[in-house]
């Protein structure tokens, strides 16, 4: 053999060894138990998962006919024996007596180039694991049903939504929780990035509470200096300090008596201001600046922040006792990029507002809607609102094109339409179909595509088929 031939043989051997290594790793690390038999139903390979499931070491299995395992009462029956008789794949429920566990066993024949059975490959799925997954699925479905029931109850009661526009499932869950919390007086801590709508959610809670007929007082804690904190929040007596005047000035807590006080950006308060606030929350009383008689207050306290208060307590920048006093009912508002189904409804709501404000009749082009959906919206709802206002003002005609919007503008229109007149439902369905197809193309199968879109494979397949038949009847077989 020449030197070149030897090198080629070595290279082929290395490639074969690498292929074997990868296949071996795949088999050994499979979560399914795998058992492979030859054409005579003699076991030639099992993986670690099979040993764990059956309680039988591979030394007791490899080279042993499967029929012998049945005779020794190690397994209940042989799925491979059934496949050997029928020549077709088969599935049974198999019991492993050493561990007392059962499995859903699927066996398939592997044929050689002559069509003769060469191997039998059995995949065993632990029924206990299936039962656990089914139990988890049942719990999730029950939780989902509960959320939907609560949302139906909210809709039936016709709560005052204020300026809230909510279509996305995750945000609907937030709204359901807020509606439930609104019925009690517990302190609420609203968490979320800047611009997600914490103020609007606080107003929603107040509007749907028994205090809705009283005042809602909003305070931006980040805008109050420490020197003015006490007089602004608690008021002052006449002549309490230079320039105070002769009359008593009620503070914001006093003005909100009987209603709700919303402390936004609570994480911006200094430790000294936190101490004064904690006293009010604990005793429901305070002293006006320059006063000596305590004033009693009856307010519902809602706070909000975009900061990590728990981490701030570890750094001694936020009082731990105040943190737990505020964090009775935490509500986290997801960022806009995580609730895609809210983007277009919100944009349409802002567009209607500015059309009315400025006397316009403008609308989004379909491509502009895709740009809106594709943008990350780091500034959340606030950024979206500002972007819509800017586009409304800057657009010459009645149709807003993507050039005036932030985000990636290189987004193709879905096939099958080209006009500007498109109702919102069709637009959203076409958009969803586009992303379902994109993820399917990227991952190559329904299971992985559905997992990355955080939906079940059945839902993915059903909605993709439904929208494809509706809008692109030739796209799928």
N, C-alpha and C positions, 0 to 999 in steps of 0.2 A: 504494500500500500504506500503510495507517495505521500510526501509531507502535506500537500494541500488537501488530499483526501482524508488524511489523519486529522487535520485541523477541522475539516468540515464535520467529520464523525464526532470529534470532541464537542464541537459547537452544538450539534444535534442532540448529543447526550445531555449536555448542560440544559438545553431547552426542554428536553423531556423530563429531566429531574425537576426543573422549576415548575413545569406543568403539574407533575405529580405532587409536588409540595403544596401548590395552591389548592389542588383538588382535595388533598388530605386535610388541609386546614379547613376547607369548606365543610367536609363531612364531619370532622371532629367538633367543629364549633356550631353545628346546626342545633337549633333549639328542639327540633323534632328528633325523636329516636329513629335511627336508621339501621336496618339489618339487610344484608345482601347475601343471597344464596346462589350457588351455581345451579346448573341445569338439573342436577340430581337432588336439589333441595338440601345441600350441605352448606352450612353457614361459612362464608369466607371473609365477612367483614361486619363489624358493628362499631358504633361510635360511643363516646362517653355517655351521651344522653340515654342511649339504650341500656347501658349498664346500670345507670341510676334508676331508670324506670322499672327495670325487671329485677334488680338486685342480684343479677347473675354476672360474674366476671367474664371478660372476653375469652379468657383461657378456657372456660367451661363451654364456650359457644363455638369458637372457630374450629372448623374441622368436624363438627358434630352435626349429624342429620337433624333437621327440624323435627321429624317424627319422634326422635328419641327424647327431645325436650318435652313433647306432649306426653310420652309414655312415663317420663319421670315426674310428671305433674309440676313442671316448671312453668308451662304455658297452657292455656285452655285448649287451643286448637291452632292449626297452621293455615294462615291465609294463603301462603304460597302453594299449598297442596291443592287448594280450590282453583287457583289460577292455572296450575299445571294441568288440571283436568279440562278446564274450559278454554284456556288460551286467552282469556280476556281479563282485564283489570278487575279487581274485586275489593270490597271493603267489608270488614267485620269489626265487632267489638271483642277485643281479646283481653283476657285476665291473666295477670302474672301473680302466681300464688306465693312467691317468696316475699314480695312487697305488699301483696293484697291490693294492688292498684290495677286499674283497667285503662285501656287505650283504644282510640279509634284508629284502626290499622288499615292502610290502603296499600295494596300490593300491585305492581305492574310488571309485566314480562318485558325483558329486553331481548330483541332478536338479532341474530347474526345476519350476514349478507345473504344467506340461503333461506332466511325466514324462520330458522329454528330458534327456539328459546335458548338463550345463552346464560342469562341471569334472571333472578327475581329480586326486585328492590322493594322493600317494605318501609313505609314511613309511618311511625307510630306517634300519635298526638295524645298526650295524657288527658284522660277525661276529667281528672280533678282540675287540671289547668283550664280545660274548656269550661267546666262548671264555674270556676272562679271568674273567668272572663265573662261568662253569661250573667253571673251575679253582678259584676261591675257594670255590664251593659244595662241590666235591669235597673240598677241604682241610678245610672246616668239618665235613662229614659224616664224614670220616676221623677228625678230632679227636673228634667226638661218639662215634663208634664205639669209639675208644680209651678214652674216659672210661667208656662203658658196659661195656666189657670189664674195665676196672680195677674198676669197681663190682661186677661179677659175681664177679670174683676175690676182692674183699673179702668179699662175702656168703658165698662158698664157704669161705673161711678162717674165717668166723664171728669177726671181730675183737670185742674187748671194747669196746662202745660207751660203757660207763659210763652217765652220765645224758644222753647225747646223744640227741635225738629229731630225726631228719632225714628229710624227705620232698621238700623243694624241690630241683630240679635243680641250681641254683647251689651250694647247700650240699652236695649230694652230690659235686660236683666238688671242693669244699674238703676233704671227708672222704677222697676218693680220693687227693688230693695228700698229706694228712696220713698216710694209711696207707702210702704209698710212702716218705715221709720217715722214718717210724717205724723202718724196717729198717736205717737207717744212723745214725751218730752226729753228723751235721752239726748245727751250731747253727741253731736255728729262731727267727725273729722273727714273732710273731703280731700282726697289725695289725687294728684295728677299733674301732668306737665303744664307749663304756662300756656294759656289760651285754649284749654280743652272745654271750658264752660263750667267751672266750679261755681261761679257766682250765679249762673242760671239754675244750676241744680239746687243751690241753697234756696233760691226764690221758689223753686218748685216745691221743696219740702215745706216751706212756710205757707205757700198758697193752699196746700192740701192738708194743713194741720188745723186744730181747733183754734189756733191763734191767727188764722188768716184775716180776721176782721181788724186786727191790731197792726201796729207798725212793724215794718221790716227795715232795720237800720244796718247798713253795710259800712264797715270800717276797713280801710287799707292800712294794716299795721305797719307796712313798710314805709308809709308816707307820714307817720306820726313821729316827731322827735321825742326824745325822752323827757325834755323839759316841758313839753305840752301834753304829755300822755295823760297825767292825772286830771288836769283841768278839762281836757277834751272828753275823756271817758266818764269821769265822775262829777264834773262840774265844779263850781267854786262859789263860796259865799261872797257877799258884797265886800269890797275893799280887801279881799284875801291877799292881793299882791298889787304892785304898781300897775295901774291901767286896767284893773279888773272892773271898775265901776262900782256903783252902790247896790246894784240888784243881784239877787241870786241867779246864777246861770246854771240851768240843769245840764248834766253831761249826757253823753249818748246812751249810757246804760239806763239813766232815768227816763230819757225820751222813749226808749224801747220797752218800758215797763208794760207787761202784759203781752208783748209781742215777741219778736225774734231779733237777736243781734248776730250779725255775721262778721266774724273776724277773719278777713282774708290776709294771706301771707303771714300767718301766725308765727312762722319760724323766724321772722325778722325782728321780733321783740327782744330787747335786752333782758338779761337775767333779772335786773331790778324791776322792770315792767312785768315780767313773768310772775314775780312774787306777788305784786299787787293784784294781778288778774286771778291768780290762784286763790287768794283770800276771798275775792268776790264769788268765785265759783263754789267755794266751800261753805261760806256763811250766808250768801245771798244778801249781804249788806256791804256798804262802803261809806266812806267819809268824803264829803266834798272838800276841796282844797280850802283850808281856813275854817272848816267846820268842826264841831265837836260831837254832834248828834249823828248816830248812824242812820243811813237811809236804806230802807229795805227795797229790794228789786225782785221782780218776778219775770225773768226772761228765759227764752229758749236760746241756747248758745250753739251756733254752728261755726266751725272753723275750717280753714282750708290752707293748704300749702303745697308747693311743688318741691319742697325739700324733704330730706330723709330725717325726720325728727328723732327716730330711734338712734341713728348714728350720731346725731347731735347730742343726745343724752350721754352716749358713751364718751364723747369729747368734752363733756361738761359745758356745752353751749346751750343746752335746753334742760330745764328742770325735769327730772324724772317723774316726780309726783304730779306735775302739771301735764306731762305727756299722757300718763295713764288716766288722768281726769278728763282730758279731751278725747282720748281714743276709745270712748265707750262703744261707738258704732262707726267703724271706718268704712268709707265708701270710696273705691278707686275708680276714677274715670279713665278708660283707656284712651291713648292718643288717637287722633283722627286716622292715622295711617293703619291702625289695627281695626278700624270699623269702616271699611270701604263703602258699605251700603248706605252710610250716612252722607257721603261726600256730595253726590249729585242732588239729593233732596235739600241739603243745606245750601248748596250753591243756587238752586232754583228759588229757595226761600229768600236768600239775600238779593237775588236778581229781581224778584217781585217787589221787594222793599225799595230798592233803588229806582226801579222803573216808576213806582208810585211817587217817590220823593222828587225825582227830577222830571217827571212827565214823559218818560220814554216808553218804548214798546220793544225793547231789545230781547234777544234770545240767544242761547248758545248753539253753535253749530255742533253736529255730532262729533266731529274731530276735536273740538274744544272740550267736549265732555270727556273724551278719552284722555286728554291732557290733564284735566282736573283729577281724574281717577288715578293717573300714573304718578302724580307728584307726591313727594314724601310728606309735605306739609309739616315741616319741623315746628312751625308756629301754630299748628293746629287750627281750630275753628276761627280764631282771631285772624290768622294769616289768610285763610280762605275768604273771610268776609272782606278784608282789605283788598285782596286780589280781585274779587268780583266788582267791588266799587270802582277800582282803578280801571278795570276792563270796560265797565259801563260808561265811564266818563271818556275814555280814550278812543272807543270804537266810533268810527264815523257813521257807519250804516246801522241797520237794525240787527245784524247777525254778528255775534262775537266770535272771532276766529282765534285759533290757538296762539297766534303770534303775540297776543297781549297777555298771555297767561304764563305763570311760572311752571317749570317742569320740562320733561322730555317731550318735544314736539314731533319727534320722528315715530309717530304711532300710526300704523295703517288703519284705515277704516275697515270695518268688517265687510266682507263681500255680501252682495245681495241688495245694497241700497246706496243711493247717492244723493237723495233729496235732503233738504234742510228740515222739512216738516216730519218730525218723528216724536211720538209720544214717549213719555218718560219710562213707562213699563217696557215698551219694546226696546228702548235704548239700554236699559239695565239688563234685559234678557240677552240681548246681542252681546253686551259687554261680558256678561258671565260666560256665555258660550265661547267667546274668544279666549278667555283665560282658561277655561276647562280644556280647550284644544291645545293651547300653548303648553300647559302642564303635562297633558297626555303625550305630546310630541317630545317634551324634554325628558320625561322619565320612562316612556316606552310602555307603561302598563297602568291600568286603572288603580291598582292598590297603592302604588307609590305616589301617583299623582294626587289621589284623594287624601293620602296622609299628609302631604305637604300643603294641601289646601284646608286641612283640618276638617274634613268631612268623611262620612263613611263611603266605602266603595260603591255601595248600592245607591246612595244619593247621588254620587258623582255620575254613575252610569245612567241613572234615570233622568237627571236633569240635562246631561249632555245629549241623550237621545231625544228628549222632548224638544229642546231648543233647536237641535239640528234638523229634525223633521219639520219644524215650524218655519225656520229661516233659511236652511241650506239643505234641502231634501236630497241633493246628490252627493253630499260630503261624506256620508257614512254608508257602508254597505247595509 
